[in-house]
Amino acid sequence: MRRDSHPATPSWSPQTKLVVAIGLAVGTIYALYLARGAFGLVAIAGLIAFLLAPAIRFLHERLGWPRPVALLVVYLVAVVAAVLVGLLVTAATVSSLQQMDLPGMAADVRNWLLEVTTEFRTITIFGVTVDLSGVMDRLRSLLTTPPGDGAGGPPIIGLDPDQIGALLSQLVGGAYSVLAMVLGLFMSLIVTLLVAIYFNADSRRIHDGALSLVPAAYRDDALRVAARIKGIWTGYLYGQLVNSIITGFMVFVVLAAIGLPGAFLMGLIMALLNMIPTFGPIFAAVPGILAALVSGSSRLDMSNLGFAALVTIIYVVVVQLQANLIAPRVMGSAVQLRPVTIIVGLIVGVGVAGLLGALLAVPVIATVKTVALYLYDRVIDADPFQRDGLADC
């Protein structure tokens, strides 16, 4: 039997290897730059896949369901649940807005501003009198000038055919833009779900492919570091989700008990913004305090200013409870970062990826810290798994 014999391929020289390595690095960076617009979609798809993976594994590994069936059932249940929750939240939000009586609140704000323009025409600061009459007169003029009388633009009645045609063209163009935006959002949602399904369907292949890139002698280290990173993301995402739901529910219950109109909306705002560490709860408190200042309480007999002060105290207490009692219990030690690191990370995350960057800044920093500490310990020939944060890998 004839055996194929091929001449041995000579090894590349160090210079050739270096050039190829640099070329691959530059090509990878350029490809990532070209694909930067899809990073947000892929990140959201990855989050969806990560959050639904435990349910898929439970049906497949514990109950013995075929993996495609488990995948399909979990995503169908997730989509149906998301639609139902969305409808319920939307209905409750509309009801909450109706309770707030936005037109009445707008009128109250207008009347309050008119009082301000009358009472604060001059102010004295450390014995120095400042004349604000010009600013106040201008503000009063804006508040008292009816729409269509110099401030709101010309009336639209009595238009000639050309003007009517132009107006209709603008309306059609606006409707087309809205339709295109809705269609784009729908298509983005479909693509995101498909990418998430792909991540879950090929998770084992992706895992094995990534592990095959690691030299055999270091694969055990890679698995231990990956387990630590998985613990960071699992603890943070699930913990922050539970923390936000509990905090938002607390805000809703307490504000409803003291008679703040729109208490459900304020609780929903807190639940959503609480996902952003440090700054989120602070921003979430602003609408509730303003609503208390403008509308007052439907249950307590107190001034609007006093009621706003009470609502402020409630927000401070709730935020402190979630930061010092709820969050440590539901998140444990998944993320161990100093406050200043979190703040800087949030600023950088917002600058790089906007709201998504703010939401993911903390686990990303914790992941980078874990990998950097491992590499540092390997460089100095120390045992990386004896360090705090890697010892439990």
N, C-alpha and C positions, 0 to 999 in steps of 0.2 A: 504494500500500500504506500503510495507516494505521499510524503509529507510536504506541505507547503513550507517553503523556507523564504523568509524575507530578511533582508539585511537589517540589523539593529539600527533604529533611529538614534542618531547622536543626540545627546542632551544639549539643551540650549546653554549658551554662555551666560554668565551672570549679567552682562550688559543687556543681552536680549531679554532675559527675564524681567529686568528692571524696566526696560522700555515697554514691554507688553503690560506689566503691572500698572505703570503710569497711564498707558493708553486705556486700559480697562477702567481705572478710577475716573479718568477724565470723561470717558464715554458714559459711565454710570451717572456721574454728577450732571452731565448735560441732559441725559434722558430724564432724570428727575426734575430738572429745571423745565423741560418741555411739558412734563406731565403735572406741573405744580397746580394747575387748575382743578385736577381731579382728586387732590389730596383730601379735601374736606369730605367729598362723597365717600371715598374709600375709608376714611377714618370713622365716619358715621356707620357705614356698613360693618366695619370691624367691631364697633361697639355693640351693634345689634347682635352680631354673631356671637360675640363673647358673652353677652347677657343671656342668650337663649341656649348656649352650649350645655349648661348643666341639665336642663330639662330634656334635651335630646339624648344626652348620655344616660339619663335615668331610664327613659323609655327603651333605649337600645340595650344597655348593659344590664340593668336590673330587671326589667320586665321581658326582655328577649324579643322586642319588636324589631323587625327589619329596619336598618338605618334609614332607607329612603322613606318608609312609612312614618317613622318617628320624626324625621325632618319635616315632612309635609304636615303632619298633625300639629306640631309645635308652632310652625309658622302660620297655619290657618287660625289656630287659637289665638296667637299673638295679634294677628291682623284684626280678627273679630273683636277681641278685647280692646284693642286700641281704638277702633271705630266706636264701640259702645261707650267707652270712657270719654272719648272726645265729644260725643253727642251729649252725654250727661253733664260734662264740664261746661260745654257751650250753653246748654239750657240754664244751668245754675248761674253762669256768668251773666247771661242776659237778664235773668231775674234780679241778680245783684245790682246790675246797672240801673234797672228800673227802680229799685229801692232807693238808689242814690239820688234820683231826680236831677239828672245832669243839667237840664235847662234851668231849674230852680237854683242849683249850685252856681251856675254861670251868672245868674242875675244877682245872687248874693255877693259873689266876688266883685262884680261890677259896682254894686252899691258900696261895698267896702272900699274899693279903690277911689270912688268919688268922695267918700269921707276923708280918705287920706289926702287927696288933692286939696281939700279945704283946710284941714287941720295942720298939715306939715308944709306950709308955704315957706316957713323959715325954721331953721333949727340952730340951736346953740351948742357948740362943742368946746368945752374948756374955756368958756367965756368968749368964744369967737362965734359970731352969728353968720350963718350961711344962708343966702337968699336962694330958695328953690322955686320961686314963683314962676319963672319961665318954664321950667321942666314940668311943674304941676299944671300950668295952663295948657301946655301941649298935650299932656296925658288926659286932662279933662276934655279937651277938644276931641281927641280920638274916641273917648268913651261916649260922648254925647252926640257925635255926628252920625246920622242914620246912614245905612248902606245905600249906595247909589247917589249920595249927595256930596260928592267930592272925595269920600274915603273909600267907598266900596265899588267904584266904577260906574259906568253909565248903565241906565236901565236897558233891558233887552226888548222892550215892546216897541212896535213900530219899525221893525227892521225891513229893509228892502229885500228883494229876492236874492241878490248877490250875498248880502250879509247872512240871510237864512241858510243859503247853500254852504257858506263858509262855516257857519255854526254846526250844521249837520255833518260836515266833513270832519270837524274836530271831534264831535261826539262819536262818529264811526271809528275814527282813528283811536280815540280813547278806549272804546269797547274792544277794538282789535288788540290793543296793547294789553288790556286786562286779560282777554282770552288767551293770548300768547303766554302771559305770565303764568296763568293757571295751568295751561297745558305743559309748560316747561317744568313747573313744580311737580305735576303728576308724573311726567316722564322721569324726572330725577328720583322721585320716590320709588318708581318701579325698578329703575336701574340699581338703586341702593339696595332694595330687597333682593334682587337677583345676585348682586355681588356678595351680600351677606349669606345667602343660601349657598353660594359657591364656596365661601370660606368654611361653612359648617360641613358641607358635603366632602370637601377635600382636605379637611383639617389634618387627618392622619398623614396624607401624602405631603402636605406642606410642612408638617412637623418633621417627618423623616427626611425630606429634602434639605431642610435647614440644618438638621443634625449631621447629615452626610458631609456638609461643608467644613465641619469641625474635625481636626485631626483625631484619630482614634484614641490617643493617649489622654485627650482632654474632654472627651465626650461626657464622662461622669461629672466633671466640673460644669460643663454647659448645662446638663440636666438639672443640677442643683441650683445654679444661678437662675435658670428659667423657672424653676419652681418658686423661687423667691419673688421673681418679677410677677408671676401669675398671682401669688398671694397679695402683692401690692395692688394690682388692678382689681382683683376680686374684692378684697377688703374695702378699697376706696370706693369703687363704683356702687356696689350693693349697700355699703355703709352710708354713703352720701345720699343715695336714693331713699333709704329708710329714714335717715335723719331729716331730710327735707320734707318728706310726707308727714312725719310726726310734728315737726316744727310748724309747718303750714296749718295742720289741723289744730294745733294749740292756739295759734293766732286767730283762726276762724272762730273757735269755740269761745274764747275769752272776749273777743271784740263783739261777737253776736250777743253775749251775755250782758255787756254794758250798753248795748244799743247803738253800735256804729252802723249806719247804713252801708251796704256793700261789704259786709264782713267776709262773705265767701270770696269775693274778688281779692280782698286784701290777703286772705289766707293762701289763695292760689298764687298771688304774686310772691309771697314769702316762700312757698314751696319751690317755685321755679328759680328765683334768684338765690335761694340758699344753696343751690348747687355750686355757686361761685364762692369759694372760701373767702373769708375776711370781709370783703367789700359787699358781697351779695346781700346779706341780711341788713346792712346799713341802708343800701339803696331801696330795699323792699319796705323799709319802715316809712320812707318819705310819703308815698301816696296815702297811707293810713293816717298819718299825722295831719296832712293837709285836708283830708276828708273830714277828720274830726274838727279841725279849726273852722271849716266852712259850714258844715251841716249840723254839728253838735250831736247830742245823744237823743235817741228816741225813748230812753228808759230813765236816765238820770237827770235830776233837776239841777243843772249846773251850767255855767257859762261855757261858750265855745272854747275860750282860751283855757279854762280849767280842764275841760274835757280833752283838749289836745295835749295838755300836760299829762293827764292820766294815761292817755294812749301811748305817749312817749315812754312813760315809766313801764307800761306793759311790754312794749317792744324791747326795752333794755333787759327786763327780767327774762323774757322768753329767749332772747339771743344769748344771754349768759347761761341759761339752763341748757340750751342745745350745744353750746361750746364746751361747757365744763362737765355736763352730766350725760346728755344723750349721745353726742358724737363719740366720746371715748368708749362708751359701752357698745355701740353698734359697729364702730370701725376698729376698735382694738388698737394694736400697734402696727397696722398695715403700712402706714406712712409716718415716718419719723423725720420730720423736717422742722427747722427753726422758723419762727414767724417771719423773720426778715427774709429768709429764703423763699417762703411762700409768696410774700408781697412782691419781691423782685420777679419771681417766676410769673406771677399774674400779669405784671406790667409787660414783661417780654411776650407772654402768651397772647395778650390782647393785640400787641403790635404786630405779631407774626401771623396770627390766624383768627383774630377777632374774638367773637363769643366762644367759638369752639376751642380756641387756644386758652381762654380763661377757664373753661370747664375741665380741660385735660392737662393744665399746666402742672398741677401737683403730682399726679401719678407719673407724668413724663419725667419730671425732675427726680422723683424717687427712683425711677428706673435707671436714669443716667447715673445717679449717685451709686446705685448698687453695682452697675457694670464698672464704673470708674474705680470704686474701692477694690473690686476683684482684680482689675488690671494692675492697680498700684501695688497690691500685696504680692502679686506674681512678679512684678519688676524687682521688688526688694527681697524676694525669696521668703516671704512670710506665708503663713497658712491663712488664706482668705476666709475660711469658714469658721475661724475662731473669733472673728470680729463681730461686734454687735450688729445685728441686721442681716448677717449672712450665716450666723451659727445655726439658725433653724432651717436652713435650706435642705 
